[in-house]
Amino acid sequence: MKISESCAIITGGSSGLGGATARNFVAGGAKVAIFDTNVAKGEALAAEFGEDGLFVQTDVTSEENLKSAIKKTLDQFGKISVCVNCAGIGAAQKTMGKEGPHSLGLYRTVLDVNLTGTFNTLRLAVEAMEENEPNADGERGVIVNTASVAAFDGQKGQVAYSASKGGIVGMTLPIARDLAYYGIRVCAIAPGLFLTPLFEGLGQEVVDSLSTQVTFPKRLGDPAEFGMLARTIVENPYLNGETIRLDGAIRLP
Ligand SMILES: NC(=O)c1ccc[n+]([C@@H]2O[C@H](COP(=O)([O-])OP(=O)(O)OC[C@H]3O[C@@H](n4cnc5c(N)ncnc54)[C@H](O)[C@@H]3O)[C@@H](O)[C@H]2O)c1
C-alpha cells in the first residue's frame, strides 16, 4: 500500500516509537491521526503536521473513546487504511518478591493497556477499513502491532509485560487469517532497546551500559528506525502474519 495514499491511526503516537512513526508517515505523504492519553505532546506533534495531522485524546482500553476517535478521524480524513498500535506501558514486579505475590491489579492493568488495548483498537479500525475500495493488490488495510523482544526473552520482573507482548505475537497469525477475506494484512514488530523517553530518563551511564548488550550496532535503537520498518510493512504487500524482531541481534540475558 502506498504511504502517500494512506490515512493512518497511530496509538501511542504522542511519544517515542509511535511519534517517530507518525513523522515518517507524514513525511511520506500520509494523513495521521494520533490516539493517545498524553494531550500536551500529542497536540504539539499534530500541530507540526498541519492539515495532515489530527490528535484525539484516547484511552485505548475504552471502547467508547476508540469509537469516537475513529469517527473523528473518518470525519476529517474520509478513511482509515493503516492502524499502528504503539500505546503501551511497562511494569517491574516479580511473580513472588519480598512484598509477596505479584499484584493482580498491576498484572491486569498491563494486559489491559498493552494487549486488550491493541485488540480493541484494531478490531474497530478494521470496521472502518472494510469500507475501503481495495487497491490494485486487493488491499483494504494494514495493521502494525508492537510486541517486544520481552515476548521471547523476558527478564526477571517482566512477567506481566512479557505476557502482554507474547499475546501480541500469538494473535498475529490468527488475525491475518481472519482478515485475509477483507484484504487486510497484519504484522507485529518486536523492538529491542530503543532510545525513547523511557530510556532517556535513565541517564547516559545506564544507556551506555545497555548499549554494550546489543550485538551490532552497539547502541540503542533510534525510534526513526522503528518508523522505517512500520512503513516497510505498510508498503510491502507480501508481508503478513509475521512478527519481526528489530533489535540489533540483542538477546536479553
Ligand atoms: N522503547 C523500547 O525500548 C521498547 C522496546 C520494546 C517494546 N516497546 C513498546 O513500544 C511501544 C511504545 O513504547 P515507547 O518506548 O515509544 O514508549 P513511550 O512511553 O514513549 O510511548 C508510549 C505512548 O503510549 C501512550 N499510552 C499509554 N497508555 C495509553 C492508553 N491507555 N491509551 C492511549 N495511549 C496510551 C503514552 O501516553 C505514550 O505517549 C510500547 O508498546 C512499548 O511496550 C518499546
The ligand as an SDF file (V2000), in Angstrom:
LIG
                    3D

 44 48  0  0  0  0  0  0  0  0999 V2000
   11.3650    1.7520   23.9080 N   0  0  0  0  0  0  0  0  0  0  0  0
   11.6930    0.4770   23.8620 C   0  0  0  0  0  0  0  0  0  0  0  0
   12.8580    0.1060   24.0210 O   0  0  0  0  0  0  0  0  0  0  0  0
   10.6490   -0.5630   23.5760 C   0  0  0  0  0  0  0  0  0  0  0  0
   11.0690   -1.8870   23.4080 C   0  0  0  0  0  0  0  0  0  0  0  0
   10.1360   -2.8690   23.1360 C   0  0  0  0  0  0  0  0  0  0  0  0
    8.8070   -2.5400   23.0130 C   0  0  0  0  0  0  0  0  0  0  0  0
    8.4140   -1.2630   23.1800 N   0  0  0  0  0  0  0  0  0  0  0  0
    6.9850   -0.9700   23.0470 C   0  0  0  0  0  0  0  0  0  0  0  0
    6.8010    0.0720   22.1180 O   0  0  0  0  0  0  0  0  0  0  0  0
    5.6180    0.7840   22.4340 C   0  0  0  0  0  0  0  0  0  0  0  0
    5.9470    2.2710   22.5020 C   0  0  0  0  0  0  0  0  0  0  0  0
    6.8660    2.4800   23.5480 O   0  0  0  0  0  0  0  0  0  0  0  0
    7.7650    3.7860   23.6810 P   0  0  0  0  0  0  0  0  0  0  0  0
    9.1100    3.3470   24.1070 O   0  0  0  0  0  0  0  0  0  0  0  0
    7.5980    4.6070   22.4600 O   0  0  0  0  0  0  0  0  0  0  0  0
    7.0900    4.4470   24.9650 O   0  0  0  0  0  0  0  0  0  0  0  0
    6.5130    5.9120   25.2190 P   0  0  0  0  0  0  0  0  0  0  0  0
    6.1640    5.9350   26.6630 O   0  0  0  0  0  0  0  0  0  0  0  0
    7.4440    6.9390   24.6570 O   0  0  0  0  0  0  0  0  0  0  0  0
    5.1690    5.9310   24.3480 O   0  0  0  0  0  0  0  0  0  0  0  0
    4.0340    5.2210   24.7180 C   0  0  0  0  0  0  0  0  0  0  0  0
    2.8320    6.1090   24.4880 C   0  0  0  0  0  0  0  0  0  0  0  0
    1.6510    5.3510   24.8170 O   0  0  0  0  0  0  0  0  0  0  0  0
    0.7530    6.2230   25.4420 C   0  0  0  0  0  0  0  0  0  0  0  0
   -0.2140    5.4500   26.2330 N   0  0  0  0  0  0  0  0  0  0  0  0
   -0.0010    4.7590   27.3890 C   0  0  0  0  0  0  0  0  0  0  0  0
   -1.1360    4.2080   27.8200 N   0  0  0  0  0  0  0  0  0  0  0  0
   -2.1140    4.5660   26.9290 C   0  0  0  0  0  0  0  0  0  0  0  0
   -3.5060    4.3100   26.8280 C   0  0  0  0  0  0  0  0  0  0  0  0
   -4.1540    3.5750   27.7510 N   0  0  0  0  0  0  0  0  0  0  0  0
   -4.1860    4.8100   25.7810 N   0  0  0  0  0  0  0  0  0  0  0  0
   -3.5440    5.5580   24.8400 C   0  0  0  0  0  0  0  0  0  0  0  0
   -2.2330    5.8470   24.8900 N   0  0  0  0  0  0  0  0  0  0  0  0
   -1.5240    5.3580   25.9170 C   0  0  0  0  0  0  0  0  0  0  0  0
    1.6220    7.1310   26.3050 C   0  0  0  0  0  0  0  0  0  0  0  0
    0.9480    8.3350   26.6430 O   0  0  0  0  0  0  0  0  0  0  0  0
    2.8170    7.3660   25.3760 C   0  0  0  0  0  0  0  0  0  0  0  0
    2.6460    8.5270   24.5910 O   0  0  0  0  0  0  0  0  0  0  0  0
    5.1030    0.1910   23.7550 C   0  0  0  0  0  0  0  0  0  0  0  0
    4.1040   -0.7570   23.4480 O   0  0  0  0  0  0  0  0  0  0  0  0
    6.3270   -0.4960   24.3240 C   0  0  0  0  0  0  0  0  0  0  0  0
    5.9830   -1.5680   25.1510 O   0  0  0  0  0  0  0  0  0  0  0  0
    9.2990   -0.2530   23.4660 C   0  0  0  0  0  0  0  0  0  0  0  0
  1  2  1  0
  2  3  2  0
  2  4  1  0
  4  5  1  0
  4 44  2  0
  5  6  2  0
  6  7  1  0
  7  8  2  0
  8  9  1  0
  8 44  1  0
  9 10  1  0
  9 42  1  0
 10 11  1  0
 11 12  1  0
 11 40  1  0
 12 13  1  0
 13 14  1  0
 14 15  2  0
 14 16  1  0
 14 17  1  0
 17 18  1  0
 18 19  2  0
 18 20  1  0
 18 21  1  0
 21 22  1  0
 22 23  1  0
 23 24  1  0
 23 38  1  0
 24 25  1  0
 25 26  1  0
 25 36  1  0
 26 27  1  0
 26 35  1  0
 27 28  2  0
 28 29  1  0
 29 30  1  0
 29 35  2  0
 30 31  1  0
 30 32  2  0
 32 33  1  0
 33 34  2  0
 34 35  1  0
 36 37  1  0
 36 38  1  0
 38 39  1  0
 40 41  1  0
 40 42  1  0
 42 43  1  0
M  CHG  2   8   1  16  -1
M  END
$$$$
